[in-house]
Amino acid sequence: MNPLYKSTFVLGLATLASRILGLIRDMVIAGLFGASIQAGVFFLVFRPFDLLRKLLAEGIMSISFVPTLTRQIQKGEESKAAGTIISALFWVALSGTILIVAGYAAAPILLQIVAPTLTQNFSCVFMAMLHSVNNFSVPGAGPVIFNGIIILCTILLDQFMGIGILAVAAGIFLGGLVQVCIQLPWVLPKLVSWRPRLILLNPHLASALQYSHCGPVCLFS
């Protein structure tokens, strides 16, 4: 099978499975919490940060970050590509930390809802890196596992621990953490072999961000 067709099939199949599990996830949450005040507060707080994650992490990574990495790798500039990835991870961590601190300052309950999204942002950076080296199966499996863990945590933690809607937040955190961990065996060897040049204000990352003006489209994907 042609490598392009194979990659398209794998990514398409993983996306379809993720969407189906996402629907089941929403059905489980709606079935357990319905239109309760808990659920209303959770989604009122969580939705803006989730949209921000889609815009900054997923949208920009897909539209501009992946092509930038791909060009560097094709030119044999793996060290620069690795430096770009490290720089992206640093700024994702910094921005996420600022959001968490701001959320805690606004209200402690926000910390329990917003903090879990940080692991997903790391995962998006790893997904972009793996896509740039034509690895689509591992990052494609990530969202499937992510949704599956949210479903399990929502059902089990709420039933056996009685923590209510925070079971969903726990599922988001664990799902994002597992999503990061399953990519590490492919990401770390690449980064080590590429010998990254650490530049926090990375010009290649800045260049990628300049071409990310189409990012808002991802909000409606």
N, CA, C and O of each residue as an XYZ file, in Angstrom:
884
protein
N       0.841     -1.195      0.000
C       0.000      0.000      0.000
C       0.876      1.245      0.000
O       1.883      1.312      0.705
N       0.478      2.230     -0.802
C       1.184      3.495     -0.850
C       1.277      4.102      0.550
O       0.269      4.157      1.254
N       2.483      4.570      0.979
C       2.638      5.129      2.335
C       1.663      6.265      2.633
O       1.179      6.391      3.758
N       1.371      7.099      1.615
C       0.432      8.203      1.823
C      -0.968      7.671      2.112
O      -1.650      8.160      3.012
N      -1.396      6.657      1.335
C      -2.712      6.065      1.559
C      -2.775      5.383      2.923
O      -3.780      5.466      3.629
N      -1.683      4.707      3.280
C      -1.641      4.011      4.567
C      -1.752      5.000      5.726
O      -2.505      4.776      6.674
N      -0.989      6.102      5.641
C      -1.032      7.110      6.699
C      -2.408      7.742      6.796
O      -2.918      7.975      7.892
N      -3.014      8.022      5.632
C      -4.352      8.613      5.608
C      -5.372      7.670      6.221
O      -6.249      8.099      6.972
N      -5.259      6.379      5.900
C      -6.193      5.387      6.435
C      -6.055      5.266      7.947
O      -7.054      5.257      8.667
N      -4.810      5.173      8.429
C      -4.577      5.028      9.876
C      -5.096      6.238     10.638
O      -5.785      6.098     11.648
N      -4.755      7.441     10.140
C      -5.170      8.661     10.816
C      -6.685      8.834     10.753
O      -7.307      9.264     11.725
N      -7.274      8.497      9.603
C      -8.721      8.601      9.468
C      -9.453      7.630     10.383
O     -10.456      7.987     11.001
N      -8.952      6.406     10.469
C      -9.565      5.400     11.334
C      -9.470      5.810     12.805
O     -10.429      5.672     13.565
N      -8.290      6.320     13.193
C      -8.110      6.766     14.578
C      -9.014      7.948     14.902
O      -9.570      8.031     15.997
N      -9.158      8.868     13.937
C     -10.030     10.024     14.149
C     -11.484      9.598     14.287
O     -12.208     10.121     15.134
N     -11.915      8.650     13.460
C     -13.284      8.144     13.542
C     -13.540      7.491     14.893
O     -14.574      7.731     15.518
N     -12.590      6.656     15.346
C     -12.746      5.998     16.648
C     -12.780      7.020     17.774
O     -13.538      6.872     18.733
N     -11.953      8.062     17.654
C     -11.922      9.108     18.675
C     -13.245      9.857     18.735
O     -13.741     10.157     19.821
N     -13.822     10.162     17.572
C     -15.096     10.883     17.527
C     -16.223     10.041     18.118
O     -17.091     10.561     18.819
N     -16.207      8.745     17.833
C     -17.241      7.864     18.385
C     -17.130      7.798     19.901
O     -18.132      7.900     20.609
N     -15.901      7.626     20.398
C     -15.695      7.598     21.849
C     -16.010      8.956     22.480
O     -16.486      9.025     23.613
N     -15.742     10.033     21.740
C     -16.092     11.362     22.243
C     -17.592     11.510     22.419
O     -18.053     12.123     23.382
N     -18.355     10.947     21.484
C     -19.813     10.971     21.604
C     -20.271     10.151     22.804
O     -21.141     10.574     23.564
N     -19.669      8.963     22.964
C     -20.009      8.126     24.118
C     -19.639      8.836     25.420
O     -20.380      8.777     26.401
N     -18.484      9.510     25.419
C     -18.050     10.269     26.599
C     -19.085     11.318     26.991
O     -19.448     11.434     28.162
N     -19.557     12.076     26.011
C     -20.550     13.116     26.299
C     -21.868     12.516     26.772
O     -22.548     13.084     27.627
N     -22.223     11.361     26.210
C     -23.449     10.689     26.641
C     -23.339     10.211     28.088
O     -24.292     10.317     28.861
N     -22.155      9.680     28.448
C     -21.940      9.211     29.826
C     -22.019     10.379     30.805
O     -22.674     10.286     31.843
N     -21.346     11.479     30.469
C     -21.363     12.655     31.344
C     -22.774     13.199     31.486
O     -23.206     13.543     32.586
N     -23.495     13.276     30.363
C     -24.872     13.770     30.411
C     -25.767     12.829     31.210
O     -26.650     13.273     31.943
N     -25.531     11.516     31.062
C     -26.347     10.546     31.780
C     -26.124     10.584     33.283
O     -27.057     10.379     34.059
N     -24.876     10.849     33.697
C     -24.563     10.856     35.126
C     -24.879     12.182     35.805
O     -25.331     12.212     36.949
N     -24.636     13.277     35.089
C     -24.764     14.587     35.736
C     -25.881     15.451     35.162
O     -26.350     16.387     35.810
N     -26.306     15.127     33.932
C     -27.430     15.842     33.345
C     -27.228     17.347     33.317
O     -26.160     17.843     32.958
N     -28.283     18.065     33.705
C     -28.237     19.530     33.725
C     -28.026     20.054     35.140
O     -28.562     21.100     35.507
N     -27.247     19.329     35.927
C     -27.006     19.716     37.314
C     -26.174     20.989     37.393
O     -25.531     21.384     36.420
N     -26.191     21.624     38.553
C     -25.385     22.826     38.769
C     -23.902     22.490     38.631
O     -23.129     23.268     38.072
N     -23.508     21.308     39.155
C     -22.109     20.871     39.055
C     -21.637     20.844     37.609
O     -20.588     21.389     37.268
N     -22.440     20.195     36.766
C     -22.078     20.067     35.358
C     -22.058     21.431     34.677
O     -21.176     21.710     33.865
N     -23.028     22.278     35.009
C     -23.083     23.610     34.415
C     -21.853     24.431     34.743
O     -21.283     25.079     33.865
N     -21.440     24.408     36.007
C     -20.246     25.156     36.427
C     -18.996     24.589     35.765
O     -18.131     25.336     35.307
N     -18.911     23.264     35.718
C     -17.731     22.621     35.128
C     -17.546     23.047     33.680
O     -16.462     23.481     33.290
N     -18.608     22.923     32.879
C     -18.471     23.224     31.457
C     -18.380     24.721     31.202
O     -17.778     25.137     30.212
N     -18.967     25.545     32.078
C     -18.833     26.990     31.951
C     -17.375     27.401     32.104
O     -16.890     28.269     31.378
N     -16.673     26.773     33.054
C     -15.269     27.090     33.299
C     -14.356     26.390     32.304
O     -13.387     26.977     31.822
N     -14.666     25.133     31.996
C     -13.762     24.313     31.199
C     -13.778     24.685     29.721
O     -12.738     24.648     29.063
N     -14.950     25.046     29.191
C     -15.067     25.271     27.754
C     -14.130     26.338     27.214
O     -13.491     26.090     26.191
N     -14.001     27.529     27.841
C     -13.073     28.526     27.281
C     -11.630     28.029     27.223
O     -10.919     28.303     26.256
N     -11.191     27.297     28.255
C      -9.823     26.784     28.267
C      -9.657     25.664     27.239
O      -8.590     25.517     26.643
N     -10.710     24.878     27.032
C     -10.654     23.820     26.028
C     -10.560     24.415     24.626
O      -9.813     23.919     23.784
N     -11.323     25.483     24.381
C     -11.256     26.154     23.085
C      -9.891     26.804     22.876
O      -9.354     26.795     21.769
N      -9.330     27.373     23.960
C      -7.997     27.961     23.871
C      -6.962     26.889     23.547
O      -6.040     27.127     22.767
N      -7.117     25.708     24.146
C      -6.208     24.597     23.865
C      -6.312     24.189     22.400
O      -5.298     23.957     21.741
N      -7.545     24.102     21.892
C      -7.719     23.726     20.492
C      -7.107     24.760     19.556
O      -6.497     24.414     18.544
N      -7.277     26.034     19.908
C      -6.758     27.100     19.061
C      -5.240     27.144     19.083
O      -4.599     27.140     18.032
N      -4.660     27.187     20.288
C      -3.212     27.363     20.409
C      -2.440     26.075     20.196
O      -1.468     26.047     19.441
N      -2.866     25.013     20.855
C      -2.097     23.767     20.804
C      -2.386     22.979     19.535
O      -1.473     22.706     18.755
N      -3.640     22.611     19.321
C      -3.970     21.752     18.176
C      -3.981     22.530     16.875
O      -3.428     22.066     15.879
N      -4.609     23.721     16.860
C      -4.728     24.467     15.614
C      -3.394     24.932     15.073
O      -3.061     24.676     13.916
N      -2.621     25.623     15.920
C      -1.330     26.139     15.486
C      -0.369     25.009     15.155
O       0.394     25.107     14.195
N      -0.399     23.919     15.954
C       0.500     22.802     15.705
C       0.243     22.196     14.330
O       1.183     21.868     13.607
N      -1.029     22.050     13.971
C      -1.377     21.418     12.700
C      -1.105     22.326     11.515
O      -0.629     21.878     10.472
N      -1.412     23.618     11.684
C      -1.361     24.541     10.555
C       0.053     25.013     10.254
O       0.435     25.108      9.088
N       0.825     25.306     11.272
C       2.119     25.934     11.025
C       3.301     25.219     11.652
O       4.396     25.236     11.090
N       3.106     24.590     12.807
C       4.233     23.993     13.522
C       4.738     22.736     12.814
O       5.945     22.549     12.657
N       3.814     21.881     12.389
C       4.221     20.643     11.705
C       4.980     20.938     10.412
O       6.034     20.340     10.194
N       4.490     21.840      9.533
C       5.272     22.148      8.325
C       6.657     22.708      8.631
O       7.620     22.409      7.925
N       6.759     23.524      9.687
C       8.065     24.080     10.058
C       9.029     22.965     10.450
O      10.173     22.944      9.997
N       8.568     22.036     11.294
C       9.411     20.913     11.699
C       9.781     20.038     10.506
O      10.926     19.604     10.371
N       8.807     19.787      9.653
C       9.042     18.923      8.492
C      10.118     19.502      7.584
O      10.993     18.780      7.107
N      10.049     20.807      7.350
C      11.062     21.458      6.503
C      12.450     21.337      7.117
O      13.423     21.067      6.413
N      12.543     21.536      8.425
C      13.852     21.439      9.092
C      14.408     20.028      8.992
O      15.598     19.845      8.738
N      13.560     19.034      9.189
C      14.014     17.633      9.141
C      14.442     17.261      7.728
O      15.453     16.583      7.544
N      13.682     17.699      6.731
C      14.022     17.389      5.346
C      15.334     18.035      4.921
O      16.027     17.525      4.040
N      15.672     19.160      5.549
C      16.939     19.835      5.247
C      18.105     19.250      6.035
O      19.244     19.691      5.883
N      17.821     18.253      6.880
C      18.866     17.671      7.704
C      19.200     18.501      8.928
O      20.263     18.329      9.523
N      18.303     19.399      9.310
C      18.538     20.278     10.464
C      17.796     19.740     11.688
O      17.008     20.451     12.312
N      18.060     18.472     12.022
C      17.360     17.847     13.138
C      17.622     18.555     14.461
O      16.735     18.640     15.311
N      18.848     19.068     14.635
C      19.183     19.760     15.875
C      18.313     21.003     16.053
O      17.844     21.285     17.155
N      18.100     21.743     14.967
C      17.244     22.926     15.033
C      15.790     22.522     15.290
O      15.073     23.192     16.033
N      15.368     21.421     14.669
C      13.996     20.940     14.877
C      13.772     20.560     16.329
O      12.736     20.876     16.913
N      14.764     19.873     16.912
C      14.654     19.491     18.317
C      14.620     20.718     19.219
O      13.893     20.742     20.212
N      15.406     21.736     18.875
C      15.389     22.976     19.642
C      14.045     23.673     19.567
O      13.577     24.247     20.550
N      13.428     23.620     18.400
C      12.097     24.209     18.230
C      11.076     23.499     19.106
O      10.213     24.138     19.707
N      11.177     22.176     19.178
C      10.255     21.388     20.001
C      10.437     21.710     21.481
O       9.457     21.906     22.200
N      11.692     21.765     21.939
C      11.970     22.085     23.339
C      11.439     23.477     23.679
O      10.869     23.688     24.749
N      11.631     24.416     22.767
C      11.133     25.771     22.987
C       9.607     25.783     23.090
O       9.041     26.469     23.940
N       8.948     25.020     22.219
C       7.479     24.946     22.259
C       7.007     24.350     23.582
O       6.046     24.836     24.178
N       7.682     23.300     24.037
C       7.311     22.684     25.314
C       7.462     23.679     26.469
O       6.628     23.727     27.373
N       8.529     24.466     26.427
C       8.762     25.449     27.486
C       7.635     26.471     27.537
O       7.112     26.767     28.611
N       7.255     27.015     26.374
C       6.233     28.062     26.358
C       4.854     27.503     26.658
O       4.024     28.189     27.253
N       4.599     26.263     26.254
C       3.335     25.626     26.622
C       3.252     25.448     28.129
O       2.215     25.707     28.738
N       4.365     24.999     28.733
C       4.397     24.814     30.186
C       4.239     26.142     30.916
O       3.512     26.231     31.905
N       4.922     27.175     30.423
C       4.856     28.477     31.077
C       3.452     29.071     30.991
O       2.907     29.544     31.989
N       2.869     29.043     29.784
C       1.524     29.612     29.626
C       0.497     28.825     30.433
O      -0.414     29.403     31.024
N       0.652     27.491     30.454
C      -0.265     26.667     31.239
C      -0.155     26.949     32.720
O      -1.163     26.996     33.426
N       1.071     27.139     33.196
C       1.285     27.448     34.615
C       0.658     28.790     34.983
O       0.051     28.929     36.045
N       0.807     29.768     34.107
C       0.203     31.085     34.358
C      -1.316     30.974     34.443
O      -1.942     31.586     35.309
N      -1.909     30.189     33.537
C      -3.362     30.001     33.558
C      -3.813     29.315     34.844
O      -4.842     29.671     35.420
N      -3.034     28.330     35.288
C      -3.386     27.608     36.514
C      -3.313     28.536     37.729
O      -4.205     28.541     38.578
N      -2.231     29.320     37.794
C      -2.078     30.253     38.911
C      -3.199     31.294     38.895
O      -3.763     31.631     39.936
N      -3.510     31.795     37.700
C      -4.594     32.777     37.585
C      -5.928     32.158     37.991
O      -6.747     32.798     38.651
N      -6.137     30.895     37.585
C      -7.373     30.209     37.959
C      -7.486     30.010     39.452
O      -8.563     30.169     40.026
N      -6.374     29.661     40.086
C      -6.390     29.467     41.535
C      -6.637     30.784     42.263
O      -7.336     30.824     43.276
N      -6.052     31.869     41.732
C      -6.260     33.177     42.349
C      -7.722     33.598     42.235
O      -8.263     34.239     43.136
N      -8.360     33.231     41.116
C      -9.761     33.602     40.925
C     -10.674     32.780     41.823
O     -11.587     33.317     42.450
N     -10.426     31.485     41.883
C     -11.248     30.605     42.724
C     -10.573     29.239     42.767
O     -10.233     28.701     41.713
N     -10.365     28.656     43.957
C      -9.687     27.356     44.069
C     -10.318     26.263     43.214
O      -9.609     25.388     42.717
N     -11.645     26.297     43.033
C     -12.308     25.238     42.260
C     -11.841     25.254     40.815
O     -11.843     24.217     40.151
N     -11.429     26.454     40.304
C     -10.965     26.535     38.927
C      -9.704     25.707     38.715
O      -9.508     25.131     37.645
N      -8.847     25.646     39.739
C      -7.601     24.888     39.637
C      -7.885     23.426     39.330
O      -7.169     22.804     38.545
N      -8.928     22.871     39.948
C      -9.251     21.459     39.759
C      -9.808     21.184     38.367
O      -9.791     20.045     37.900
N     -10.300     22.227     37.710
C     -10.898     22.060     36.386
C      -9.899     22.414     35.281
O      -9.837     21.736     34.255
N      -9.116     23.478     35.496
C      -8.219     23.981     34.462
C      -6.902     23.204     34.403
O      -6.394     22.940     33.314
N      -6.343     22.833     35.561
C      -5.033     22.178     35.613
C      -4.935     20.938     34.728
O      -3.900     20.747     34.089
N      -5.969     20.078     34.657
C      -5.838     18.865     33.836
C      -5.564     19.119     32.369
O      -5.052     18.233     31.684
N      -5.893     20.321     31.854
C      -5.692     20.572     30.425
C      -4.217     20.718     30.056
O      -3.872     20.634     28.878
N      -3.338     20.936     31.043
C      -1.921     21.144     30.746
C      -1.284     19.921     30.104
O      -0.466     20.054     29.193
N      -1.654     18.723     30.573
C      -1.073     17.503     30.003
C      -1.441     17.354     28.526
O      -0.649     16.838     27.737
N      -2.637     17.803     28.153
C      -3.050     17.719     26.756
C      -2.181     18.614     25.876
O      -1.875     18.258     24.738
N      -1.786     19.767     26.396
C      -0.966     20.688     25.610
C       0.405     20.097     25.306
O       0.923     20.265     24.202
N       1.001     19.401     26.287
C       2.260     18.699     26.036
C       2.058     17.635     24.957
O       2.891     17.465     24.067
N       0.945     16.933     25.058
C       0.652     15.874     24.095
C       0.560     16.422     22.683
O       1.007     15.777     21.735
N      -0.019     17.615     22.534
C      -0.162     18.212     21.206
C       1.194     18.511     20.584
O       1.372     18.348     19.377
N       2.159     18.951     21.403
C       3.508     19.216     20.897
C       4.141     17.912     20.413
O       4.750     17.876     19.344
N       4.000     16.849     21.193
C       4.552     15.549     20.803
C       3.880     15.030     19.524
O       4.542     14.470     18.650
N       2.572     15.221     19.429
C       1.855     14.785     18.227
C       2.388     15.501     16.995
O       2.578     14.883     15.947
N       2.633     16.812     17.120
C       3.166     17.573     15.995
C       4.533     17.037     15.577
O       4.819     16.924     14.385
N       5.372     16.708     16.549
C       6.704     16.181     16.253
C       6.599     14.847     15.514
O       7.276     14.640     14.507
N       5.750     13.942     16.011
C       5.625     12.631     15.383
C       5.020     12.731     13.994
O       5.407     11.979     13.100
N       4.078     13.643     13.794
C       3.524     13.846     12.452
C       4.603     14.301     11.478
O       4.595     13.922     10.307
N       5.536     15.121     11.973
C       6.577     15.650     11.093
C       7.559     14.573     10.642
O       8.277     14.761      9.660
N       7.597     13.439     11.356
C       8.477     12.331     10.947
C       7.650     11.162     10.403
O       8.101     10.017     10.379
N       6.428     11.484      9.966
C       5.539     10.516      9.321
C       5.116      9.359     10.228
O       4.892      8.243      9.761
N       5.012      9.636     11.512
C       4.461      8.655     12.454
C       3.052      9.117     12.814
O       2.880     10.074     13.569
N       2.050      8.435     12.273
C       0.670      8.854     12.483
C      -0.111      7.896     13.384
O      -1.134      8.275     13.955
N       0.362      6.672     13.511
C      -0.394      5.688     14.282
C      -0.357      5.978     15.782
O      -1.383      5.880     16.456
N       0.818      6.335     16.311
C       0.939      6.592     17.752
C       0.154      7.834     18.177
O      -0.659      7.745     19.098
N       0.371      9.008     17.529
C      -0.442     10.167     17.918
C      -1.918      9.982     17.601
O      -2.772     10.574     18.262
N      -2.231      9.158     16.585
C      -3.633      8.896     16.265
C      -4.345      8.096     17.341
O      -5.542      8.264     17.572
N      -3.578      7.210     18.003
C      -4.171      6.397     19.072
C      -4.386      7.207     20.348
O      -5.197      6.833     21.194
N      -3.653      8.325     20.487
C      -3.735      9.131     21.697
C      -5.144      9.598     22.048
O      -5.606      9.342     23.160
N      -5.845     10.278     21.129
C      -7.195     10.748     21.444
C      -8.178      9.618     21.749
O      -9.100      9.795     22.546
N      -7.986      8.465     21.119
C      -8.855      7.314     21.395
C      -8.695      6.878     22.853
O      -9.677      6.679     23.569
N      -7.434      6.736     23.274
C      -7.147      6.357     24.657
C      -7.616      7.442     25.620
O      -8.148      7.145     26.689
N      -7.415      8.692     25.237
C      -7.819      9.835     26.069
C      -9.317      9.787     26.369
O      -9.725      9.903     27.525
N     -10.128      9.619     25.337
C     -11.577      9.565     25.541
C     -11.989      8.328     26.328
O     -12.901      8.386     27.153
N     -11.313      7.201     26.072
C     -11.629      5.977     26.805
C     -11.369      6.121     28.299
O     -12.157      5.651     29.119
N     -10.253      6.779     28.654
C      -9.926      6.971     30.068
C     -10.918      7.919     30.728
O     -11.306      7.701     31.876
N     -11.335      8.966     30.022
C     -12.343      9.876     30.591
C     -13.631      9.125     30.897
O     -14.237      9.331     31.949
N     -14.052      8.253     29.979
C     -15.277      7.477     30.188
C     -15.147      6.597     31.429
O     -16.035      6.574     32.281
N     -14.029      5.873     31.520
C     -13.822      4.973     32.667
C     -13.759      5.737     33.987
O     -14.383      5.342     34.971
N     -12.996      6.840     34.001
C     -12.855      7.621     35.239
C     -14.182      8.233     35.656
O     -14.518      8.252     36.840
N     -14.930      8.730     34.690
C     -16.216      9.353     35.015
C     -17.154      8.352     35.675
O     -17.831      8.672     36.653
N     -17.187      7.144     35.136
C     -18.090      6.128     35.679
C     -17.578      5.591     37.010
O     -18.312      5.561     37.999
N     -16.315      5.165     37.032
C     -15.787      4.485     38.211
C     -15.587      5.425     39.398
O     -15.997      5.105     40.514
N     -14.966      6.571     39.174
C     -14.679      7.477     40.284
C     -15.953      8.074     40.873
O     -16.058      8.266     42.085
N     -16.907      8.361     40.012
C     -18.159      8.912     40.533
C     -18.944      7.854     41.314
O     -19.558      8.154     42.337
N     -18.915      6.611     40.817
C     -19.691      5.546     41.458
C     -19.056      5.098     42.773
O     -19.761      4.883     43.759
N     -17.725      4.955     42.793
C     -17.063      4.373     43.957
C     -16.477      5.399     44.925
O     -16.269      5.096     46.100
N     -16.208      6.616     44.435
C     -15.633      7.633     45.314
C     -16.577      8.805     45.557
O     -16.375      9.603     46.473
N     -17.602      8.895     44.730
C     -18.604      9.934     44.923
C     -18.073     11.352     44.822
O     -18.502     12.226     45.576
N     -17.135     11.599     43.893
C     -16.555     12.940     43.791
C     -17.263     13.799     42.748
O     -16.838     14.921     42.473
N     -18.334     13.278     42.171
C     -19.138     14.081     41.261
C     -18.420     14.447     39.976
O     -17.700     13.637     39.391
N     -18.631     15.686     39.548
C     -18.114     16.140     38.263
C     -16.594     16.184     38.233
O     -16.000     16.201     37.155
N     -15.949     16.203     39.409
C     -14.480     16.194     39.442
C     -13.922     14.878     38.897
O     -12.739     14.798     38.567
N     -14.764     13.850     38.799
C     -14.344     12.603     38.167
C     -13.983     12.845     36.700
O     -13.076     12.213     36.160
N     -14.708     13.771     36.063
C     -14.408     14.115     34.669
C     -13.052     14.812     34.589
O     -12.250     14.524     33.701
N     -12.799     15.740     35.532
C     -11.506     16.438     35.556
C     -10.360     15.456     35.780
O      -9.300     15.572     35.165
N     -10.586     14.488     36.668
C      -9.564     13.463     36.904
C      -9.313     12.653     35.638
O      -8.170     12.323     35.322
N     -10.377     12.334     34.919
C     -10.247     11.595     33.670
C      -9.480     12.382     32.618
O      -8.676     11.813     31.879
N      -9.725     13.684     32.546
C      -9.007     14.535     31.597
C      -7.514     14.555     31.918
O      -6.673     14.469     31.024
N      -7.201     14.670     33.212
C      -5.791     14.690     33.619
C      -5.108     13.359     33.313
O      -4.042     13.324     32.698
N      -5.739     12.255     33.753
C      -5.128     10.939     33.535
C      -5.045     10.609     32.047
O      -4.050     10.059     31.576
N      -6.107     10.954     31.315
C      -6.099     10.698     29.875
C      -4.995     11.461     29.172
O      -4.304     10.912     28.314
N      -4.823     12.743     29.537
C      -3.744     13.538     28.948
C      -2.373     13.014     29.330
O      -1.452     13.008     28.513
N      -2.239     12.565     30.596
C      -0.956     12.030     31.062
C      -0.593     10.757     30.303
O       0.548     10.589     29.872
N      -1.559      9.868     30.142
C      -1.312      8.633     29.394
C      -1.012      8.956     27.935
O      -0.164      8.313     27.316
N      -1.705      9.947     27.385
C      -1.476     10.350     26.003
C      -0.039     10.825     25.803
O       0.571     10.557     24.769
N       0.492     11.525     26.789
C       1.893     11.954     26.740
C       2.826     10.750     26.864
O       3.783     10.615     26.102
N       2.538      9.882     27.828
C       3.429      8.750     28.136
C       3.557      7.770     26.974
O       4.641      7.238     26.733
N       2.455      7.524     26.245
C       2.536      6.552     25.156
C       3.355      7.082     23.975
O       3.805      6.309     23.129
N       3.546      8.403     23.923
C       4.338      8.979     22.837
C       5.820      9.107     23.197
O       6.672      9.215     22.316
N       6.116      9.095     24.497
C       7.505      9.294     24.933
C       8.495      8.288     24.347
O       9.597      8.689     23.972
N       8.148      6.970     24.248
C       9.127      6.029     23.681
C       9.540      6.361     22.254
O      10.611      5.941     21.816
N       8.730      7.093     21.529
C       9.089      7.506     20.170
C       9.689      8.901     20.152
O      10.536      9.202     19.311
N       9.261      9.751     21.067
C       9.707     11.148     21.081
C      11.114     11.288     21.660
O      11.971     11.930     21.054
N      11.356     10.692     22.825
C      12.631     10.892     23.525
C      13.845     10.429     22.712
O      14.816     11.178     22.608
N      13.824      9.212     22.128
C      15.003      8.804     21.338
C      15.303      9.763     20.190
O      16.466     10.026     19.881
N      14.259     10.280     19.563
C      14.460     11.238     18.478
C      15.125     12.513     18.988
O      16.101     12.994     18.412
N      14.577     13.054     20.086
C      15.116     14.292     20.627
C      16.581     14.129     21.051
O      17.408     15.008     20.808
N      16.886     12.997     21.684
C      18.265     12.751     22.134
C      19.202     12.627     20.926
O      20.287     13.208     20.925
N      18.796     11.885     19.915
C      19.656     11.679     18.741
C      19.826     12.957     17.924
O      20.832     13.130     17.235
N      18.831     13.858     18.002
C      18.912     15.111     17.248
C      19.783     16.158     17.938
O      20.162     17.148     17.313
N      20.106     15.955     19.221
C      20.959     16.883     19.978
C      20.445     18.326     19.868
O      21.027     19.146     19.159
N      19.375     18.617     20.561
C      18.727     19.937     20.414
C      19.601     21.104     20.853
O      20.366     21.010     21.812
N      19.463     22.200     20.126
C      20.077     23.465     20.512
C      19.011     24.262     21.258
O      18.038     24.726     20.662
N      19.201     24.416     22.555
C      18.189     25.033     23.391
C      18.199     26.551     23.234
O      19.115     27.228     23.698
N      17.165     27.075     22.572
C      16.958     28.525     22.432
C      15.498     28.785     22.791
O      14.599     28.478     22.008
N      15.263     29.350     23.975
C      13.893     29.525     24.439
C      13.104     30.467     23.526
O      11.942     30.210     23.211
N      13.745     31.557     23.107
C      13.101     32.465     22.148
C      13.468     32.000     20.739
O      14.202     32.673     20.016
N      12.947     30.852     20.374
C      13.343     30.188     19.136
C      12.755     30.907     17.917
O      11.537     31.062     17.831
N      13.586     31.346     16.982
C      13.078     32.077     15.811
C      12.203     31.209     14.913
O      11.293     31.721     14.260
N      12.464     29.905     14.870
C      11.657     29.018     14.031
C      10.256     28.854     14.613
O       9.275     28.775     13.873
N      10.165     28.804     15.939
C       8.856     28.746     16.580
C       8.101     30.050     16.351
O       6.903     30.043     16.069
N       8.806     31.160     16.474
C       8.182     32.461     16.227
C       7.683     32.561     14.791
O       6.607     33.099     14.530
N       8.484     32.033     13.858
C       8.090     32.045     12.449
C       6.841     31.205     12.223
O       5.966     31.579     11.442
N       6.763     30.060     12.915
C       5.579     29.206     12.784
C       4.340     29.917     13.301
O       3.265     29.811     12.710
N       4.485     30.635     14.392
C       3.347     31.343     14.968
C       2.859     32.459     14.058
O       1.672     32.787     14.061
N       3.759     33.043     13.280
C       3.384     34.122     12.375
C       2.443     33.637     11.281
O       1.643     34.405     10.746
N       2.551     32.346     10.955
C       1.723     31.790      9.888
C       0.516     31.034     10.433
O      -0.088     30.217      9.737
N       0.174     31.321     11.695
C      -0.921     30.596     12.336
C      -2.208     31.402     12.385
O      -3.080     31.110     13.203
N      -2.352     32.417     11.521
C      -3.532     33.276     11.589
C      -4.808     32.539     11.192
O      -5.912     33.037     11.413
N      -4.651     31.342     10.601
C      -5.838     30.563     10.241
C      -6.292     29.678     11.396
O      -7.251     28.920     11.254
N      -5.618     29.767     12.527
C      -5.907     28.921     13.677
C      -7.346     28.901     14.133
O      -7.832     27.838     14.520
N      -8.088     30.061     14.111
C      -9.464     30.027     14.608
C     -10.362     29.040     13.896
O     -11.403     28.665     14.436
N      -9.988     28.600     12.683
C     -10.802     27.628     11.967
C     -10.972     26.358     12.785
O     -12.004     25.691     12.703
N      -9.941     26.022     13.584
C      -9.968     24.777     14.352
C     -11.052     24.798     15.416
O     -11.453     23.742     15.905
N     -11.537     25.985     15.787
C     -12.591     26.057     16.801
C     -13.872     25.408     16.312
O     -14.702     24.979     17.114
N     -14.035     25.335     15.000
C     -15.268     24.809     14.454
C     -15.086     23.415     13.870
O     -15.981     22.882     13.215
N     -13.890     22.818     14.121
C     -13.611     21.478     13.587
C     -14.252     20.416     14.463
O     -14.129     19.225     14.179
